[in-house]
Amino acid sequence: MMDSFDHAVAPVTAALLAGGVGVLLLAAGIAKLRDRDTFLGTLAAYRLLPDPLLGPAAWALGAVETVLGAMLLGGVSVRAAGYGAALLFVLFALSMAVNVMRGRTDLSCGCLPGLASARLSWGAVARTLLLAPPALLPGLAGLPAAALLRYQSLAAGACLLALGLAASHLLPAGAEEPSA
């Protein structure tokens, strides 16, 4: 009985994660493509690439994030999209870690629009690395066979991500004490 439960829950969980990771990548990729100059400045500040590669890398990262997010949301080549997303998260975490080790924590993580104040730290590195396993699960477990359940789960995952982002913006502001 537990085996049939696992077979039913794993695809729904995978679809929830595909929805969350897909929306995260899609939003980040589109933001990087729309505000290329800001992202180019962030990329340059990391000091990991030679100047001639910064422009092409900025376009490529924005495009890859957008395509991978759309693939996860659309259920297209989910295994390849999951592997690509996990690899991207590991690459981003390594880039952050290099700069944290250099003591350059004043840089923006460049993760998502609206998080310009998010600075590099070991917490940011860990948070980025923790996104790799959820990116892999949709490809490993597969998505639900029923199209309606698949799209409901994807939408629910996107909503969970939106709630998490909203909470991350609201909690720090609410934690501040009013000045006397």
ChimeraX commands (.cxc) that place a marker at each C-alpha (Angstrom):
marker #1 position 0.00,0.00,0.00 radius 0.5
marker #1 position 2.82,2.42,0.85 radius 0.5
marker #1 position 4.44,1.71,-2.51 radius 0.5
marker #1 position 1.33,2.89,-4.40 radius 0.5
marker #1 position 1.20,5.97,-2.16 radius 0.5
marker #1 position 4.84,6.77,-3.02 radius 0.5
marker #1 position 4.10,6.35,-6.73 radius 0.5
marker #1 position 1.20,8.79,-6.41 radius 0.5
marker #1 position 2.92,11.38,-4.21 radius 0.5
marker #1 position 6.31,11.55,-5.95 radius 0.5
marker #1 position 4.97,12.87,-9.30 radius 0.5
marker #1 position 2.77,15.45,-7.57 radius 0.5
marker #1 position 5.70,16.59,-5.41 radius 0.5
marker #1 position 7.87,16.69,-8.53 radius 0.5
marker #1 position 5.28,18.85,-10.29 radius 0.5
marker #1 position 5.09,21.22,-7.29 radius 0.5
marker #1 position 8.87,21.58,-7.37 radius 0.5
marker #1 position 8.89,21.99,-11.16 radius 0.5
marker #1 position 6.36,24.80,-10.78 radius 0.5
marker #1 position 8.34,26.58,-8.08 radius 0.5
marker #1 position 11.74,26.19,-9.69 radius 0.5
marker #1 position 10.31,26.91,-13.14 radius 0.5
marker #1 position 8.75,30.20,-12.05 radius 0.5
marker #1 position 11.88,31.16,-10.12 radius 0.5
marker #1 position 14.07,30.62,-13.19 radius 0.5
marker #1 position 11.60,32.22,-15.57 radius 0.5
marker #1 position 11.25,35.35,-13.42 radius 0.5
marker #1 position 15.00,35.65,-12.85 radius 0.5
marker #1 position 15.83,35.06,-16.51 radius 0.5
marker #1 position 13.31,37.55,-17.85 radius 0.5
marker #1 position 14.44,40.15,-15.30 radius 0.5
marker #1 position 18.06,39.69,-16.40 radius 0.5
marker #1 position 17.14,40.03,-20.05 radius 0.5
marker #1 position 14.93,43.09,-19.46 radius 0.5
marker #1 position 17.48,44.92,-17.29 radius 0.5
marker #1 position 20.61,43.63,-18.95 radius 0.5
marker #1 position 22.75,46.62,-17.90 radius 0.5
marker #1 position 22.10,46.05,-14.18 radius 0.5
marker #1 position 22.80,42.35,-14.50 radius 0.5
marker #1 position 25.91,43.08,-16.55 radius 0.5
marker #1 position 27.14,45.31,-13.71 radius 0.5
marker #1 position 26.46,42.57,-11.17 radius 0.5
marker #1 position 28.22,40.00,-13.32 radius 0.5
marker #1 position 31.23,42.33,-13.77 radius 0.5
marker #1 position 31.40,42.97,-10.02 radius 0.5
marker #1 position 31.90,39.25,-9.38 radius 0.5
marker #1 position 35.26,39.51,-11.24 radius 0.5
marker #1 position 35.11,35.95,-12.54 radius 0.5
marker #1 position 35.05,36.52,-16.30 radius 0.5
marker #1 position 37.26,38.55,-18.64 radius 0.5
marker #1 position 35.59,41.76,-19.86 radius 0.5
marker #1 position 35.03,40.55,-23.45 radius 0.5
marker #1 position 32.94,37.62,-22.15 radius 0.5
marker #1 position 30.69,39.65,-19.84 radius 0.5
marker #1 position 28.17,40.74,-22.49 radius 0.5
marker #1 position 27.69,37.31,-24.06 radius 0.5
marker #1 position 27.59,35.67,-20.61 radius 0.5
marker #1 position 24.89,38.08,-19.41 radius 0.5
marker #1 position 22.72,37.29,-22.44 radius 0.5
marker #1 position 23.39,33.57,-22.18 radius 0.5
marker #1 position 22.59,33.31,-18.46 radius 0.5
marker #1 position 19.34,35.24,-18.86 radius 0.5
marker #1 position 18.33,33.16,-21.87 radius 0.5
marker #1 position 19.25,29.83,-20.27 radius 0.5
marker #1 position 17.33,30.65,-17.09 radius 0.5
marker #1 position 14.29,31.69,-19.13 radius 0.5
marker #1 position 14.35,28.59,-21.32 radius 0.5
marker #1 position 14.89,26.18,-18.42 radius 0.5
marker #1 position 12.07,27.80,-16.46 radius 0.5
marker #1 position 9.71,27.56,-19.44 radius 0.5
marker #1 position 10.69,23.93,-19.99 radius 0.5
marker #1 position 9.98,23.01,-16.37 radius 0.5
marker #1 position 6.66,24.84,-16.42 radius 0.5
marker #1 position 5.66,23.35,-19.76 radius 0.5
marker #1 position 6.71,19.82,-18.87 radius 0.5
marker #1 position 9.04,19.73,-21.88 radius 0.5
marker #1 position 12.22,17.64,-21.53 radius 0.5
marker #1 position 11.85,17.88,-17.77 radius 0.5
marker #1 position 14.86,15.66,-17.06 radius 0.5
marker #1 position 17.19,17.83,-19.17 radius 0.5
marker #1 position 15.69,21.02,-17.74 radius 0.5
marker #1 position 16.11,19.72,-14.19 radius 0.5
marker #1 position 19.73,18.76,-14.76 radius 0.5
marker #1 position 20.40,22.12,-16.40 radius 0.5
marker #1 position 18.73,24.03,-13.57 radius 0.5
marker #1 position 20.64,22.07,-10.90 radius 0.5
marker #1 position 23.90,22.72,-12.72 radius 0.5
marker #1 position 23.06,26.42,-12.95 radius 0.5
marker #1 position 22.31,26.62,-9.20 radius 0.5
marker #1 position 25.64,24.91,-8.41 radius 0.5
marker #1 position 27.45,27.32,-10.77 radius 0.5
marker #1 position 25.78,30.31,-9.11 radius 0.5
marker #1 position 26.63,28.99,-5.62 radius 0.5
marker #1 position 30.28,28.46,-6.60 radius 0.5
marker #1 position 30.47,31.98,-8.03 radius 0.5
marker #1 position 29.06,33.38,-4.81 radius 0.5
marker #1 position 31.38,31.23,-2.66 radius 0.5
marker #1 position 34.47,32.48,-4.51 radius 0.5
marker #1 position 33.51,36.06,-3.74 radius 0.5
marker #1 position 32.57,35.34,-0.12 radius 0.5
marker #1 position 36.00,33.70,0.33 radius 0.5
marker #1 position 37.54,36.84,-1.19 radius 0.5
marker #1 position 35.70,38.86,1.47 radius 0.5
marker #1 position 33.53,40.56,-1.16 radius 0.5
marker #1 position 30.19,40.29,0.63 radius 0.5
marker #1 position 29.06,43.79,-0.35 radius 0.5
marker #1 position 27.95,42.48,-3.77 radius 0.5
marker #1 position 24.36,41.84,-4.76 radius 0.5
marker #1 position 23.62,38.18,-5.26 radius 0.5
marker #1 position 21.90,39.07,-8.55 radius 0.5
marker #1 position 19.37,36.32,-7.92 radius 0.5
marker #1 position 15.92,37.78,-8.43 radius 0.5
marker #1 position 14.34,41.09,-9.30 radius 0.5
marker #1 position 13.46,43.05,-6.19 radius 0.5
marker #1 position 16.23,41.42,-4.17 radius 0.5
marker #1 position 18.89,43.98,-5.02 radius 0.5
marker #1 position 19.61,44.34,-1.31 radius 0.5
marker #1 position 20.36,40.61,-0.97 radius 0.5
marker #1 position 24.08,40.47,-0.35 radius 0.5
marker #1 position 26.54,37.64,-0.65 radius 0.5
marker #1 position 27.00,35.44,2.40 radius 0.5
marker #1 position 27.46,31.80,3.23 radius 0.5
marker #1 position 23.71,31.72,3.82 radius 0.5
marker #1 position 23.11,32.88,0.24 radius 0.5
marker #1 position 25.52,30.22,-1.01 radius 0.5
marker #1 position 23.72,27.51,0.99 radius 0.5
marker #1 position 20.28,28.74,-0.12 radius 0.5
marker #1 position 21.37,28.60,-3.75 radius 0.5
marker #1 position 22.88,25.12,-3.36 radius 0.5
marker #1 position 19.69,23.91,-1.69 radius 0.5
marker #1 position 17.81,24.70,-4.91 radius 0.5
marker #1 position 19.71,22.02,-6.87 radius 0.5
marker #1 position 17.96,18.92,-5.43 radius 0.5
marker #1 position 14.42,20.32,-5.98 radius 0.5
marker #1 position 15.44,21.08,-9.57 radius 0.5
marker #1 position 16.48,17.46,-10.09 radius 0.5
marker #1 position 13.40,15.74,-8.64 radius 0.5
marker #1 position 10.96,16.51,-11.50 radius 0.5
marker #1 position 13.24,14.77,-13.97 radius 0.5
marker #1 position 13.92,11.82,-11.69 radius 0.5
marker #1 position 10.39,11.19,-10.39 radius 0.5
marker #1 position 8.47,12.30,-13.47 radius 0.5
marker #1 position 5.38,14.48,-13.57 radius 0.5
marker #1 position 1.81,13.22,-13.04 radius 0.5
marker #1 position 0.32,11.44,-16.04 radius 0.5
marker #1 position -2.97,13.34,-15.81 radius 0.5
marker #1 position -2.56,16.71,-17.55 radius 0.5
marker #1 position -4.99,18.50,-15.22 radius 0.5
marker #1 position -3.17,17.29,-12.11 radius 0.5
marker #1 position 0.17,18.20,-13.68 radius 0.5
marker #1 position -0.87,21.79,-14.38 radius 0.5
marker #1 position -2.62,22.20,-11.04 radius 0.5
marker #1 position 0.54,21.04,-9.29 radius 0.5
marker #1 position 2.71,23.35,-11.39 radius 0.5
marker #1 position 0.44,26.28,-10.54 radius 0.5
marker #1 position 0.50,25.35,-6.85 radius 0.5
marker #1 position 4.30,25.22,-6.91 radius 0.5
marker #1 position 4.41,28.66,-8.50 radius 0.5
marker #1 position 2.03,29.98,-5.82 radius 0.5
marker #1 position 4.17,28.47,-3.05 radius 0.5
marker #1 position 7.22,30.20,-4.49 radius 0.5
marker #1 position 5.33,33.51,-4.65 radius 0.5
marker #1 position 4.25,33.11,-1.02 radius 0.5
marker #1 position 7.80,32.33,0.04 radius 0.5
marker #1 position 9.15,35.39,-1.76 radius 0.5
marker #1 position 6.44,37.59,-0.28 radius 0.5
marker #1 position 7.22,36.29,3.20 radius 0.5
marker #1 position 10.93,36.95,2.70 radius 0.5
marker #1 position 10.12,40.57,1.86 radius 0.5
marker #1 position 7.63,41.05,4.68 radius 0.5
marker #1 position 9.36,39.30,7.58 radius 0.5
marker #1 position 12.50,41.45,7.77 radius 0.5
marker #1 position 10.43,44.62,7.59 radius 0.5
marker #1 position 8.09,43.37,10.34 radius 0.5
marker #1 position 10.99,42.32,12.55 radius 0.5
marker #1 position 12.29,45.88,12.86 radius 0.5
marker #1 position 11.40,47.68,16.02 radius 0.5
marker #1 position 10.06,51.21,15.73 radius 0.5
marker #1 position 12.52,53.87,16.81 radius 0.5
marker #1 position 11.77,55.66,20.04 radius 0.5
marker link #1:1,2 radius 0.2
marker link #1:2,3 radius 0.2
marker link #1:3,4 radius 0.2
marker link #1:4,5 radius 0.2
marker link #1:5,6 radius 0.2
marker link #1:6,7 radius 0.2
marker link #1:7,8 radius 0.2
marker link #1:8,9 radius 0.2
marker link #1:9,10 radius 0.2
marker link #1:10,11 radius 0.2
marker link #1:11,12 radius 0.2
marker link #1:12,13 radius 0.2
marker link #1:13,14 radius 0.2
marker link #1:14,15 radius 0.2
marker link #1:15,16 radius 0.2
marker link #1:16,17 radius 0.2
marker link #1:17,18 radius 0.2
marker link #1:18,19 radius 0.2
marker link #1:19,20 radius 0.2
marker link #1:20,21 radius 0.2
marker link #1:21,22 radius 0.2
marker link #1:22,23 radius 0.2
marker link #1:23,24 radius 0.2
marker link #1:24,25 radius 0.2
marker link #1:25,26 radius 0.2
marker link #1:26,27 radius 0.2
marker link #1:27,28 radius 0.2
marker link #1:28,29 radius 0.2
marker link #1:29,30 radius 0.2
marker link #1:30,31 radius 0.2
marker link #1:31,32 radius 0.2
marker link #1:32,33 radius 0.2
marker link #1:33,34 radius 0.2
marker link #1:34,35 radius 0.2
marker link #1:35,36 radius 0.2
marker link #1:36,37 radius 0.2
marker link #1:37,38 radius 0.2
marker link #1:38,39 radius 0.2
marker link #1:39,40 radius 0.2
marker link #1:40,41 radius 0.2
marker link #1:41,42 radius 0.2
marker link #1:42,43 radius 0.2
marker link #1:43,44 radius 0.2
marker link #1:44,45 radius 0.2
marker link #1:45,46 radius 0.2
marker link #1:46,47 radius 0.2
marker link #1:47,48 radius 0.2
marker link #1:48,49 radius 0.2
marker link #1:49,50 radius 0.2
marker link #1:50,51 radius 0.2
marker link #1:51,52 radius 0.2
marker link #1:52,53 radius 0.2
marker link #1:53,54 radius 0.2
marker link #1:54,55 radius 0.2
marker link #1:55,56 radius 0.2
marker link #1:56,57 radius 0.2
marker link #1:57,58 radius 0.2
marker link #1:58,59 radius 0.2
marker link #1:59,60 radius 0.2
marker link #1:60,61 radius 0.2
marker link #1:61,62 radius 0.2
marker link #1:62,63 radius 0.2
marker link #1:63,64 radius 0.2
marker link #1:64,65 radius 0.2
marker link #1:65,66 radius 0.2
marker link #1:66,67 radius 0.2
marker link #1:67,68 radius 0.2
marker link #1:68,69 radius 0.2
marker link #1:69,70 radius 0.2
marker link #1:70,71 radius 0.2
marker link #1:71,72 radius 0.2
marker link #1:72,73 radius 0.2
marker link #1:73,74 radius 0.2
marker link #1:74,75 radius 0.2
marker link #1:75,76 radius 0.2
marker link #1:76,77 radius 0.2
marker link #1:77,78 radius 0.2
marker link #1:78,79 radius 0.2
marker link #1:79,80 radius 0.2
marker link #1:80,81 radius 0.2
marker link #1:81,82 radius 0.2
marker link #1:82,83 radius 0.2
marker link #1:83,84 radius 0.2
marker link #1:84,85 radius 0.2
marker link #1:85,86 radius 0.2
marker link #1:86,87 radius 0.2
marker link #1:87,88 radius 0.2
marker link #1:88,89 radius 0.2
marker link #1:89,90 radius 0.2
marker link #1:90,91 radius 0.2
marker link #1:91,92 radius 0.2
marker link #1:92,93 radius 0.2
marker link #1:93,94 radius 0.2
marker link #1:94,95 radius 0.2
marker link #1:95,96 radius 0.2
marker link #1:96,97 radius 0.2
marker link #1:97,98 radius 0.2
marker link #1:98,99 radius 0.2
marker link #1:99,100 radius 0.2
marker link #1:100,101 radius 0.2
marker link #1:101,102 radius 0.2
marker link #1:102,103 radius 0.2
marker link #1:103,104 radius 0.2
marker link #1:104,105 radius 0.2
marker link #1:105,106 radius 0.2
marker link #1:106,107 radius 0.2
marker link #1:107,108 radius 0.2
marker link #1:108,109 radius 0.2
marker link #1:109,110 radius 0.2
marker link #1:110,111 radius 0.2
marker link #1:111,112 radius 0.2
marker link #1:112,113 radius 0.2
marker link #1:113,114 radius 0.2
marker link #1:114,115 radius 0.2
marker link #1:115,116 radius 0.2
marker link #1:116,117 radius 0.2
marker link #1:117,118 radius 0.2
marker link #1:118,119 radius 0.2
marker link #1:119,120 radius 0.2
marker link #1:120,121 radius 0.2
marker link #1:121,122 radius 0.2
marker link #1:122,123 radius 0.2
marker link #1:123,124 radius 0.2
marker link #1:124,125 radius 0.2
marker link #1:125,126 radius 0.2
marker link #1:126,127 radius 0.2
marker link #1:127,128 radius 0.2
marker link #1:128,129 radius 0.2
marker link #1:129,130 radius 0.2
marker link #1:130,131 radius 0.2
marker link #1:131,132 radius 0.2
marker link #1:132,133 radius 0.2
marker link #1:133,134 radius 0.2
marker link #1:134,135 radius 0.2
marker link #1:135,136 radius 0.2
marker link #1:136,137 radius 0.2
marker link #1:137,138 radius 0.2
marker link #1:138,139 radius 0.2
marker link #1:139,140 radius 0.2
marker link #1:140,141 radius 0.2
marker link #1:141,142 radius 0.2
marker link #1:142,143 radius 0.2
marker link #1:143,144 radius 0.2
marker link #1:144,145 radius 0.2
marker link #1:145,146 radius 0.2
marker link #1:146,147 radius 0.2
marker link #1:147,148 radius 0.2
marker link #1:148,149 radius 0.2
marker link #1:149,150 radius 0.2
marker link #1:150,151 radius 0.2
marker link #1:151,152 radius 0.2
marker link #1:152,153 radius 0.2
marker link #1:153,154 radius 0.2
marker link #1:154,155 radius 0.2
marker link #1:155,156 radius 0.2
marker link #1:156,157 radius 0.2
marker link #1:157,158 radius 0.2
marker link #1:158,159 radius 0.2
marker link #1:159,160 radius 0.2
marker link #1:160,161 radius 0.2
marker link #1:161,162 radius 0.2
marker link #1:162,163 radius 0.2
marker link #1:163,164 radius 0.2
marker link #1:164,165 radius 0.2
marker link #1:165,166 radius 0.2
marker link #1:166,167 radius 0.2
marker link #1:167,168 radius 0.2
marker link #1:168,169 radius 0.2
marker link #1:169,170 radius 0.2
marker link #1:170,171 radius 0.2
marker link #1:171,172 radius 0.2
marker link #1:172,173 radius 0.2
marker link #1:173,174 radius 0.2
marker link #1:174,175 radius 0.2
marker link #1:175,176 radius 0.2
marker link #1:176,177 radius 0.2
marker link #1:177,178 radius 0.2
marker link #1:178,179 radius 0.2
marker link #1:179,180 radius 0.2
view
